[in-house]
Amino acid sequence: MLCTRRGPALRKRGAVRGGPPWLIGGTHSAGTTLSTLVVGVALGGGRLVWGQHACYRAAMKRRRTPGPWWLEFFARDYYDAYRRMPGGIGDPQRAEREVAFLRQQLGIARGTRVLDVACGHGRHALRLAAAGARVVGLDVSAFHLSLARGTSPADGPRWVRADMRRLPFAEGSFDVCYSMFTSFGYFADAAEDDQQLREMVRVLVPGGRVLIDVVSRDHVVRSFSPAHVVHLEDGGLFIEERRLDLVEGVIHTEYTHAAASGQIRRHVVQVRAYTATDLVRLLRAAGCELDAAFGGVDGRAVGLDGSRAIVVGRKVK
Ligand SMILES: C[S@@+](CC[C@H](N)C(=O)[O-])C[C@H]1O[C@@H](n2cnc3c(N)ncnc32)[C@H](O)[C@@H]1O
């Protein structure tokens, strides 16, 4: 009820005059509800008030994303929003820093056989291949792989489309393997995350190194923010609303992409959040000894000031 009252009220007061179409009522199934939410979020500088929150949750319940979220989510909306974020996947300096860190921690040199698991559009794989490593970039997303192939030189990485729980490579195929930018923790059952890591270790030579980089659960809890809005260059919005389940250790995020055209698309995402402590335990269980752990790609130690949980393991012979 609150939703349907607030939309017209806002319009009457002229609060949304002159804005893009989604500010004055969308054509989607939950039109007034989501228009109101988006207006509220836009006007409130990204903060959701209680009534809007309730409306939003009701709208989300009506349209849940079917199938595994990661099959659908990692496409155009995600890419457009995350490449525009400061320090996001479109920031070349961030990519350079991460690649320098990978080279140093994994000892990647000319000729090293490297597997980039969940490579996305290839920002690490391409740079490592350009430096002479023999790189395979693996991802499940046809969209991301087509971006990667589109920017790949003839002597660039080999691109493989596959599920990271079942890597299509023989044991001992790679010297090093990594997973960057929180590409770990995606599966409904935690045992499947373990399986992903075990697969990454299986395809390594004995003594080979594996690196996992995720946002640290310790950091997420300490700096938790329930909503975040990204203003897109075309006038659209990308809204993230988050909820923490500290029993299951899962961050639930509901994304609304409100395009300037008036089209609204939603995605529901669940990522299991890991601490560095958790990852060290998983590495050891997967047959590695711990090489190092970091709180950031600047090489800082795991501590209260880092936002990442990064572990490097070495496959036991
Ligand atoms: C957060 S993005 C990170 C991409 C890349 N590592 C980077 O740093 O830019 C996560 C990636 O994981 C991929 N992914 C998700 N589930 C996957 C699965 N089951 N198997 C392989 N790749 C998957 C997505 O398609 C997406 O490209």
The ligand as an SDF file (V2000), in Angstrom:
LIG
                    3D

 27 29  0  0  0  0  0  0  0  0999 V2000
   33.4640  -11.0900  -10.4910 C   0  0  0  0  0  0  0  0  0  0  0  0
   33.7680  -11.6700  -12.1170 S   0  0  0  0  0  0  0  0  0  0  0  0
   35.5260  -11.6420  -12.1250 C   0  0  0  0  0  0  0  0  0  0  0  0
   36.1360  -11.7830  -13.4800 C   0  0  0  0  0  0  0  0  0  0  0  0
   37.6680  -11.6920  -13.5220 C   0  0  0  0  0  0  0  0  0  0  0  0
   38.2970  -12.6620  -12.6530 N   0  0  0  0  0  0  0  0  0  0  0  0
   38.1400  -10.2880  -13.1970 C   0  0  0  0  0  0  0  0  0  0  0  0
   38.8430  -10.1100  -12.1910 O   0  0  0  0  0  0  0  0  0  0  0  0
   37.8130   -9.3660  -13.9590 O   0  0  0  0  0  0  0  0  0  0  0  0
   33.3640  -13.3830  -11.9300 C   0  0  0  0  0  0  0  0  0  0  0  0
   33.4760  -14.2300  -13.1790 C   0  0  0  0  0  0  0  0  0  0  0  0
   33.1710  -15.5980  -12.8120 O   0  0  0  0  0  0  0  0  0  0  0  0
   32.5470  -16.2140  -13.9040 C   0  0  0  0  0  0  0  0  0  0  0  0
   31.8360  -17.4160  -13.4370 N   0  0  0  0  0  0  0  0  0  0  0  0
   30.7680  -17.4360  -12.6290 C   0  0  0  0  0  0  0  0  0  0  0  0
   30.3920  -18.7080  -12.3790 N   0  0  0  0  0  0  0  0  0  0  0  0
   31.2430  -19.4970  -13.0740 C   0  0  0  0  0  0  0  0  0  0  0  0
   31.3560  -20.9050  -13.2130 C   0  0  0  0  0  0  0  0  0  0  0  0
   30.5200  -21.7570  -12.6210 N   0  0  0  0  0  0  0  0  0  0  0  0
   32.3660  -21.3820  -13.9830 N   0  0  0  0  0  0  0  0  0  0  0  0
   33.2190  -20.5390  -14.6090 C   0  0  0  0  0  0  0  0  0  0  0  0
   33.1460  -19.1820  -14.5070 N   0  0  0  0  0  0  0  0  0  0  0  0
   32.1740  -18.6660  -13.7410 C   0  0  0  0  0  0  0  0  0  0  0  0
   31.6460  -15.1330  -14.4430 C   0  0  0  0  0  0  0  0  0  0  0  0
   31.1750  -15.4010  -15.7310 O   0  0  0  0  0  0  0  0  0  0  0  0
   32.5220  -13.8890  -14.3120 C   0  0  0  0  0  0  0  0  0  0  0  0
   33.2430  -13.6490  -15.4960 O   0  0  0  0  0  0  0  0  0  0  0  0
  1  2  1  0
  2  3  1  0
  2 10  1  0
  3  4  1  0
  4  5  1  0
  5  6  1  0
  5  7  1  0
  7  8  2  0
  7  9  1  0
 10 11  1  0
 11 12  1  0
 11 26  1  0
 12 13  1  0
 13 14  1  0
 13 24  1  0
 14 15  1  0
 14 23  1  0
 15 16  2  0
 16 17  1  0
 17 18  1  0
 17 23  2  0
 18 19  1  0
 18 20  2  0
 20 21  1  0
 21 22  2  0
 22 23  1  0
 24 25  1  0
 24 26  1  0
 26 27  1  0
M  CHG  2   2   1   9  -1
M  END
$$$$
